[in-house]
Amino acid sequence: MWIALTILAAFMQSWRNAFQSELSQHVKVSGVTLARFIWAGPIAAIYLLSLYQLQPSSIPTFGYQFYGFVMGAALMQILATGLMVKLFQLKNFAVGAGLAKSEALVAAILGVLFFGTSLSLLGWLGVIIGAVAVMLLSTQRGVKRLSLNTIVIGIGSGVAFAFTSLWVREASLLLITDPSLSDPIPFTHRAAWVLVSVIGLQTLILVSYLGLKDRMTLLALWQRPKLTLLISVCSCIASIGWFSAMSLQAVPYVKTLGQIEVFFTLLISAFWLKQKIKINEFLGFILIAVAAILVMWS
């Protein structure tokens, strides 16, 4: 189940990134970041209600620790998305998305050090091979022009995404039923509660900020309703996949398998954004496939 959810998330995220890359040519970073969340909140709320209609369950118990993880994840995802959009403006689409995928290796290190994550030898091997593959693919297109600024922003985006994923998983694991009830809350419901909480907070923060500081950016989004809606829909579906998968499996495994997003990203770059794919990039494809197999095997 976590494998299928991760593949769905990677596919939808690659399209979300492509649409964000296009929008970033016309709208400021803050506006492109908001486009990810602005319609995703209502969609996530409908999804949560649908889950309870299809499979009635208990309402989870929320505590201060849960809200702390949600707030941390919400802020980190805003930062990560903003940095990635900045990458799209500095380099081409594939380079920006590729550098941000340093998230998997960072999540593995942080998870082991601070979150009690345990990885097998095969798991570590898969994570490292995946990181090498992503770097090969992301630098093939412009290694000679890859500036220190681009690398720092890319790694910063990866670190912020890693914290987002780790805190999302912790928030999901914290959701428990009333002690007097015996039925556990399904992982789908727990993930949906976290998703609604995180997206709701992100939307409130960004709309409030832009409403006070930059109303022209809100107007720019209003003038591009189709692209904004596409970004939100793809983002919400991808988040449902990521959040659900991370409720079932450790973040480093999910994010390493999720690097198959690079396959989808390069295909979109070639056939939709009309960016050329070089033959030697297939080495990166093979390494990602090996990393995915090792992670699933472990």
C-alpha positions as CSV (number, residue, x, y, z in Angstrom):
1,M,0.0,0.0,0.0
2,W,2.7,2.5,0.9
3,I,4.5,1.7,-2.4
4,A,1.4,2.4,-4.5
5,L,0.7,5.6,-2.5
6,T,4.2,6.8,-3.0
7,I,4.1,6.3,-6.7
8,L,0.8,8.2,-6.9
9,A,2.4,11.0,-4.9
10,A,5.5,11.2,-7.0
11,F,3.5,11.3,-10.3
12,M,1.2,14.1,-9.1
13,Q,4.0,16.0,-7.5
14,S,5.9,16.0,-10.8
15,W,3.0,17.7,-12.5
16,R,2.5,20.1,-9.7
17,N,6.1,21.2,-10.0
18,A,5.8,21.6,-13.7
19,F,2.7,23.8,-13.3
20,Q,4.5,25.8,-10.6
21,S,7.5,26.2,-12.9
22,E,5.2,27.7,-15.5
23,L,3.4,30.0,-13.0
24,S,6.7,31.2,-11.6
25,Q,7.4,33.0,-14.9
26,H,4.5,35.3,-14.2
27,V,3.9,35.4,-10.4
28,K,6.2,36.1,-7.4
29,V,7.6,33.3,-5.3
30,S,5.0,33.9,-2.5
31,G,2.1,33.7,-5.0
32,V,3.4,30.4,-6.6
33,T,3.8,29.0,-3.1
34,L,0.2,30.0,-2.2
35,A,-1.1,28.4,-5.4
36,R,-0.1,25.1,-3.9
37,F,-2.4,25.4,-1.0
38,I,-5.2,27.8,-1.8
39,W,-7.7,25.3,-3.3
40,A,-6.1,22.2,-1.7
41,G,-7.7,23.0,1.7
42,P,-11.3,22.5,0.6
43,I,-10.4,19.4,-1.4
44,A,-8.6,17.9,1.6
45,A,-11.6,18.7,3.8
46,I,-14.0,16.9,1.3
47,Y,-11.6,14.0,1.2
48,L,-11.6,13.7,5.1
49,L,-15.4,13.8,5.2
50,S,-15.6,11.2,2.5
51,L,-13.4,8.9,4.5
52,Y,-15.6,9.1,7.5
53,Q,-18.7,8.4,5.3
54,L,-17.1,5.3,3.7
55,Q,-15.5,4.1,6.9
56,P,-16.8,5.6,10.2
57,S,-14.2,5.9,12.9
58,S,-13.4,7.8,16.1
59,I,-12.4,11.5,16.2
60,P,-8.7,11.5,17.2
61,T,-7.4,13.2,20.3
62,F,-5.4,16.3,19.6
63,G,-2.7,17.5,21.9
64,Y,-0.2,20.3,22.1
65,Q,2.5,18.1,20.7
66,F,0.3,17.4,17.6
67,Y,-0.2,21.1,17.0
68,G,3.5,21.7,17.4
69,F,4.4,19.2,14.7
70,V,1.6,20.6,12.5
71,M,2.9,24.1,12.9
72,G,6.5,23.1,12.2
73,A,5.6,21.1,9.2
74,A,3.4,23.9,7.8
75,L,6.1,26.5,8.1
76,M,8.9,24.2,6.8
77,Q,6.8,23.3,3.7
78,I,6.1,27.0,2.9
79,L,9.9,27.6,3.2
80,A,10.8,24.5,1.1
81,T,8.3,25.4,-1.6
82,G,9.5,29.0,-1.8
83,L,13.1,27.9,-2.2
84,M,12.2,25.4,-4.9
85,V,10.3,28.0,-6.8
86,K,13.3,30.2,-6.5
87,L,15.3,27.3,-8.0
88,F,12.9,27.2,-11.0
89,Q,13.7,30.9,-11.6
90,L,17.5,30.4,-11.4
91,K,17.8,27.2,-13.5
92,N,15.6,25.0,-15.6
93,F,12.7,22.9,-14.2
94,A,14.6,19.6,-14.0
95,V,17.6,21.1,-12.2
96,G,15.3,22.8,-9.6
97,A,13.2,19.7,-8.9
98,G,16.3,17.5,-8.8
99,L,18.3,19.5,-6.3
100,A,15.3,19.7,-4.0
101,K,15.2,15.9,-4.0
102,S,18.2,15.9,-1.6
103,E,15.4,15.5,0.9
104,A,15.6,11.7,1.0
105,L,19.2,11.5,2.2
106,V,18.7,14.4,4.7
107,A,15.5,12.8,6.0
108,A,17.4,9.5,6.6
109,I,20.2,11.3,8.5
110,L,17.8,13.4,10.6
111,G,15.5,10.5,11.2
112,V,18.2,8.3,12.6
113,L,19.7,11.1,14.7
114,F,16.5,12.7,16.1
115,F,13.4,10.7,15.3
116,G,14.3,7.1,16.2
117,T,14.2,5.9,12.6
118,S,15.9,2.6,12.0
119,L,17.3,1.7,8.5
120,S,18.7,-1.6,7.4
121,L,22.0,-1.8,5.5
122,L,20.1,-2.2,2.2
123,G,18.0,0.7,3.2
124,W,21.0,3.0,3.7
125,L,22.5,1.7,0.4
126,G,19.3,2.5,-1.4
127,V,19.1,6.0,0.1
128,I,22.7,6.8,-0.8
129,I,22.4,5.5,-4.4
130,G,19.2,7.4,-4.8
131,A,20.9,10.6,-3.7
132,V,23.8,10.1,-6.1
133,A,21.3,9.4,-9.0
134,V,19.4,12.6,-8.3
135,M,22.6,14.7,-8.2
136,L,23.6,13.2,-11.5
137,L,20.3,13.9,-13.1
138,S,20.0,17.4,-11.7
139,T,23.5,18.6,-12.7
140,Q,23.7,16.9,-16.1
141,R,21.9,19.9,-17.6
142,G,24.0,22.7,-16.3
143,V,26.9,21.5,-14.2
144,K,29.3,24.1,-15.6
145,R,26.9,26.9,-14.7
146,L,25.8,25.5,-11.4
147,S,26.5,28.2,-8.9
148,L,27.1,28.0,-5.1
149,N,23.9,30.0,-4.6
150,T,21.9,27.4,-6.6
151,I,23.4,24.5,-4.6
152,V,22.7,26.2,-1.2
153,I,19.1,27.0,-2.1
154,G,18.6,23.4,-3.4
155,I,20.0,21.8,-0.3
156,G,18.1,24.3,1.8
157,S,14.9,23.2,0.1
158,G,15.7,19.6,0.6
159,V,16.4,20.1,4.3
160,A,13.1,22.0,4.8
161,F,11.2,19.3,2.9
162,A,12.8,16.6,5.1
163,F,11.7,18.3,8.3
164,T,8.2,18.7,6.8
165,S,8.0,15.0,6.1
166,L,9.4,13.9,9.5
167,W,7.1,16.1,11.4
168,V,4.1,15.0,9.3
169,R,4.8,11.4,10.2
170,E,5.2,12.3,13.9
171,A,1.9,14.2,13.9
172,S,0.2,11.2,12.3
173,L,1.6,8.7,14.8
174,L,0.4,10.9,17.7
175,L,-3.2,10.7,16.7
176,I,-4.9,8.2,19.0
177,T,-8.5,7.3,19.9
178,D,-10.0,7.9,23.3
179,P,-8.5,5.4,25.7
180,S,-12.0,4.0,26.4
181,L,-12.4,3.1,22.7
182,S,-10.9,-0.1,21.3
183,D,-10.9,0.7,17.6
184,P,-7.8,2.2,16.1
185,I,-8.1,5.2,13.7
186,P,-7.2,4.0,10.2
187,F,-4.0,5.4,8.7
188,T,-6.0,7.1,5.9
189,H,-8.0,9.1,8.5
190,R,-4.9,10.0,10.5
191,A,-3.1,11.2,7.4
192,A,-6.1,13.2,6.3
193,W,-6.4,15.0,9.7
194,V,-2.8,16.0,9.5
195,L,-3.2,17.1,5.9
196,V,-6.3,19.3,6.6
197,S,-4.5,20.8,9.6
198,V,-1.3,21.6,7.8
199,I,-2.9,23.0,4.6
200,G,-5.4,25.1,6.6
201,L,-2.6,26.7,8.6
202,Q,-0.5,27.3,5.5
203,T,-3.4,28.9,3.6
204,L,-4.2,31.2,6.5
205,I,-0.6,32.3,6.9
206,L,0.0,33.1,3.2
207,V,-3.4,34.7,2.5
208,S,-3.0,36.9,5.5
209,Y,0.6,37.9,4.6
210,L,-0.2,38.7,1.0
211,G,-3.5,40.4,1.9
212,L,-1.5,42.8,4.1
213,K,1.7,43.1,2.1
214,D,1.2,42.2,-1.5
215,R,-2.3,42.3,-2.9
216,M,-1.1,42.5,-6.4
217,T,0.2,38.9,-6.1
218,L,-3.2,37.7,-5.0
219,L,-4.6,39.5,-8.0
220,A,-2.1,37.8,-10.3
221,L,-3.3,34.4,-9.0
222,W,-6.9,35.5,-9.5
223,Q,-6.1,36.3,-13.1
224,R,-4.7,32.8,-13.7
225,P,-7.5,30.6,-12.2
226,K,-6.9,27.5,-14.4
227,L,-3.2,27.2,-13.6
228,T,-3.7,28.0,-9.9
229,L,-6.4,25.3,-9.7
230,L,-4.3,22.7,-11.4
231,I,-1.4,23.3,-9.0
232,S,-3.7,23.0,-6.0
233,V,-5.4,19.8,-7.2
234,C,-2.1,18.1,-8.1
235,S,-0.6,19.3,-4.8
236,C,-3.5,17.9,-2.7
237,I,-3.5,14.5,-4.4
238,A,0.2,14.3,-4.0
239,S,0.0,15.2,-0.4
240,I,-2.7,12.6,0.2
241,G,-0.3,10.1,-1.2
242,W,2.8,11.3,0.7
243,F,1.0,11.8,4.1
244,S,-0.7,8.4,3.9
245,A,2.5,6.6,2.8
246,M,4.4,8.2,5.7
247,S,1.7,7.1,8.1
248,L,2.6,3.5,7.2
249,Q,6.3,3.6,6.5
250,A,9.5,5.5,7.7
251,V,10.2,8.7,5.8
252,P,13.6,7.8,4.3
253,Y,12.1,4.7,2.6
254,V,9.1,6.7,1.3
255,K,11.2,9.5,0.0
256,T,13.8,7.3,-1.6
257,L,11.2,5.4,-3.5
258,G,9.6,8.7,-4.3
259,Q,12.6,9.7,-6.3
260,I,11.0,8.0,-9.2
261,E,9.4,11.4,-9.5
262,V,12.6,12.3,-11.5
263,F,11.4,9.9,-14.2
264,F,8.1,11.7,-14.5
265,T,9.9,15.1,-14.2
266,L,12.2,14.5,-17.1
267,L,9.4,13.1,-19.2
268,I,7.3,16.2,-18.5
269,S,10.4,18.4,-19.2
270,A,10.9,16.7,-22.6
271,F,7.3,16.4,-23.9
272,W,5.5,19.3,-22.2
273,L,8.1,21.9,-21.5
274,K,10.1,20.9,-24.6
275,Q,13.5,20.6,-22.7
276,K,15.9,18.1,-24.2
277,I,16.9,14.9,-22.4
278,K,20.5,13.6,-22.9
279,I,21.3,10.0,-23.4
280,N,23.7,9.8,-20.5
281,E,20.8,10.7,-18.1
282,F,19.7,7.1,-18.4
283,L,22.5,6.2,-16.0
284,G,20.7,8.3,-13.5
285,F,17.5,6.4,-14.3
286,I,19.1,3.1,-13.7
287,L,20.6,4.2,-10.4
288,I,17.1,5.4,-9.2
289,A,15.6,2.1,-10.2
290,V,18.3,0.3,-8.2
291,A,17.7,2.5,-5.2
292,A,13.9,1.9,-5.4
293,I,14.4,-1.9,-5.6
294,L,16.8,-1.9,-2.6
295,V,14.4,0.2,-0.5
296,M,11.4,-2.0,-1.3
297,W,13.5,-5.2,-0.8
298,S,14.8,-4.0,2.6
